[in-house]
Amino acid sequence: MKIGLFFGSFNPIHIGHLIIANTMAENTDLREVWLVVSPQNPFKSQKALLHEFDRYEMVSRAISENYKLRATDIEFRMPKPSYTIDTLTALQEKHPEHEFVLIMGSDNLTHFHKWKNHDKILEYHSVYVYPRPSVSSHALFEHPKVREVPAPVLDISATFIRESIQAKHSIRYLVPEAVETMIRVKGFYQ
């Protein structure tokens, strides 16, 4: 089975993440999309990051009604920071029956050459790229393992959502209702 892997801090998961994950699951040859909750992204600050189990729970609640989407916490048991190549290797060893495809935004493709063993990722895995604002092309779009997937261009950020919560503004329609409720009840990002 061909599985798409959508990595993220999901701090918090929002409608933009869900639209991309669902677009990949519905409009490509992927059978499922697994949302890989990253405990620590080597390119991001830990400062405003909720505990990984809280973020995993939010992702699980957000996708609970979509059988093509699944949350995975595989990186929770791996050394930190998490590197995509290591996660791909661990998943391939655990699930040799699956073919794993990396899902990323075109903005990430522009600095993909900085990723640990990026050349090995492209040797063994395909990369499905969705559009992001202000990135129209990149040399890697020509790589035989890179596929551009038409998807809505969204500019919703978790940072904006966290700042809205701190300013006591509504986040309605930016996150699923179950996530909004969890954030409010648990007092996240206050």
VMD Tcl script that draws the C-alpha trace (Angstrom):
set ca {
  {0.00 0.00 0.00}
  {1.25 3.50 -0.84}
  {1.23 5.73 2.24}
  {1.84 9.47 2.32}
  {3.71 10.84 5.32}
  {2.82 14.38 6.35}
  {5.26 15.52 9.03}
  {4.59 18.42 11.33}
  {4.73 19.90 14.78}
  {0.95 20.41 14.52}
  {1.16 23.06 17.23}
  {-1.85 23.12 16.86}
  {-3.18 21.16 13.91}
  {-5.37 23.45 11.82}
  {-7.69 23.45 8.84}
  {-4.80 24.08 6.43}
  {-3.07 20.87 7.54}
  {-6.31 18.91 7.19}
  {-7.13 20.27 3.74}
  {-3.65 19.32 2.47}
  {-3.76 15.85 4.07}
  {-7.22 15.17 2.66}
  {-6.29 16.52 -0.78}
  {-3.31 14.15 -0.90}
  {-5.45 11.22 0.27}
  {-8.27 11.90 -2.20}
  {-6.50 13.27 -5.31}
  {-3.38 11.10 -5.62}
  {-2.52 7.40 -5.73}
  {-1.99 7.36 -1.94}
  {-4.23 4.93 -0.05}
  {-3.73 6.73 3.28}
  {-1.96 9.77 4.70}
  {-0.25 9.39 8.06}
  {0.26 12.59 10.04}
  {3.63 12.19 11.75}
  {3.64 14.27 14.92}
  {7.22 15.50 15.38}
  {8.35 16.00 18.97}
  {11.11 18.37 17.88}
  {11.79 19.75 14.43}
  {15.53 20.46 14.04}
  {14.67 23.70 12.20}
  {12.18 25.07 14.77}
  {12.35 26.48 18.28}
  {11.00 24.42 21.19}
  {9.84 27.58 22.98}
  {6.10 27.58 22.23}
  {5.76 23.84 21.63}
  {3.06 21.96 23.53}
  {3.95 18.54 24.89}
  {4.05 15.95 22.11}
  {1.24 13.84 23.64}
  {-1.11 16.84 23.70}
  {-0.34 17.60 20.05}
  {-0.82 13.93 19.14}
  {-4.22 13.93 20.89}
  {-5.28 17.06 19.00}
  {-4.29 15.44 15.68}
  {-6.15 12.24 16.59}
  {-9.30 14.18 17.46}
  {-9.06 16.28 14.30}
  {-8.93 13.27 11.96}
  {-11.08 10.81 13.90}
  {-13.82 10.73 11.26}
  {-11.60 10.33 8.18}
  {-10.60 6.71 7.56}
  {-7.91 7.76 5.06}
  {-6.00 9.80 7.65}
  {-4.06 8.37 10.57}
  {-1.90 9.88 13.32}
  {1.43 8.32 14.22}
  {3.71 8.93 17.18}
  {6.66 6.93 15.84}
  {9.08 9.82 16.41}
  {8.27 9.92 20.15}
  {10.48 6.85 20.66}
  {13.33 8.09 18.47}
  {16.33 10.31 19.30}
  {15.62 14.04 19.26}
  {15.69 16.13 17.21}
  {13.82 14.06 14.65}
  {15.30 13.65 11.19}
  {13.02 12.61 8.34}
  {15.48 10.07 6.93}
  {15.60 8.24 10.28}
  {11.81 8.17 10.55}
  {11.44 6.92 6.99}
  {13.97 4.15 7.72}
  {12.19 3.16 10.94}
  {8.79 3.08 9.23}
  {10.10 1.06 6.28}
  {11.62 -1.50 8.69}
  {8.39 -1.69 10.71}
  {6.11 -1.80 7.64}
  {8.06 -3.36 4.72}
  {4.74 -4.03 2.94}
  {4.18 -0.28 2.43}
  {5.70 2.24 0.05}
  {6.18 5.56 1.86}
  {5.92 8.91 0.10}
  {7.02 12.16 1.72}
  {4.51 15.03 1.57}
  {5.85 18.58 1.82}
  {5.08 22.14 0.87}
  {7.00 23.84 -1.91}
  {8.49 26.16 0.73}
  {10.23 23.15 2.33}
  {11.50 21.99 -1.04}
  {13.53 25.20 -1.36}
  {15.72 24.21 1.60}
  {15.44 20.43 1.19}
  {19.17 20.30 0.37}
  {19.84 21.18 4.05}
  {18.01 18.11 5.34}
  {20.01 15.20 6.73}
  {20.66 12.70 3.90}
  {18.25 14.45 1.53}
  {19.85 12.59 -1.37}
  {19.00 9.23 0.23}
  {15.40 10.33 0.76}
  {15.11 11.03 -2.97}
  {16.88 7.77 -3.82}
  {14.38 5.60 -1.94}
  {11.20 7.68 -1.66}
  {8.99 9.86 -3.81}
  {8.10 13.37 -2.67}
  {4.66 14.85 -3.28}
  {4.77 18.64 -3.14}
  {1.82 20.94 -2.55}
  {1.92 24.68 -3.41}
  {2.71 27.32 -0.82}
  {2.39 31.10 -1.11}
  {5.37 32.87 -2.71}
  {7.04 29.71 -4.07}
  {6.29 29.08 -7.72}
  {9.16 26.87 -8.87}
  {12.36 25.19 -7.81}
  {15.00 23.09 -9.57}
  {13.92 20.00 -7.59}
  {10.51 20.12 -9.28}
  {12.33 18.55 -12.24}
  {13.59 15.58 -10.18}
  {11.95 12.31 -11.31}
  {10.94 11.44 -7.72}
  {9.27 14.82 -7.09}
  {5.63 15.26 -8.05}
  {3.70 18.52 -7.84}
  {0.16 17.98 -6.60}
  {-2.43 20.69 -7.23}
  {-3.92 21.75 -3.93}
  {-5.45 24.87 -2.43}
  {-2.86 27.53 -1.61}
  {-3.44 28.28 2.04}
  {-1.61 30.65 4.32}
  {-2.88 29.60 7.73}
  {-0.18 29.39 10.37}
  {-0.09 27.78 13.79}
  {1.79 30.88 14.97}
  {-1.17 33.08 14.00}
  {-3.52 30.72 15.84}
  {-1.38 30.73 19.01}
  {-1.13 34.53 18.89}
  {-4.90 34.78 18.42}
  {-5.47 32.61 21.49}
  {-3.09 34.74 23.56}
  {-4.92 37.87 22.40}
  {-8.24 36.20 23.34}
  {-9.46 36.26 19.72}
  {-11.61 33.56 18.18}
  {-9.96 30.66 16.37}
  {-13.27 29.35 15.10}
  {-12.96 27.86 11.59}
  {-9.15 27.88 11.84}
  {-9.08 24.58 13.75}
  {-11.60 21.73 13.97}
  {-14.22 22.16 16.67}
  {-12.81 19.22 18.70}
  {-9.36 20.87 18.70}
  {-10.79 24.26 19.63}
  {-12.62 22.66 22.56}
  {-9.49 20.85 23.74}
  {-7.44 24.06 23.55}
  {-10.06 25.98 25.52}
  {-10.68 23.28 28.18}
  {-6.98 22.58 28.79}
  {-5.95 26.24 28.59}
  {-3.33 25.65 25.87}
  {-1.32 28.57 24.46}
  {-2.60 31.04 27.12}
}
mol new
graphics top color blue
foreach p $ca { graphics top sphere $p radius 0.5 }
foreach p [lrange $ca 0 end-1] q [lrange $ca 1 end] { graphics top cylinder $p $q radius 0.2 }
display resetview
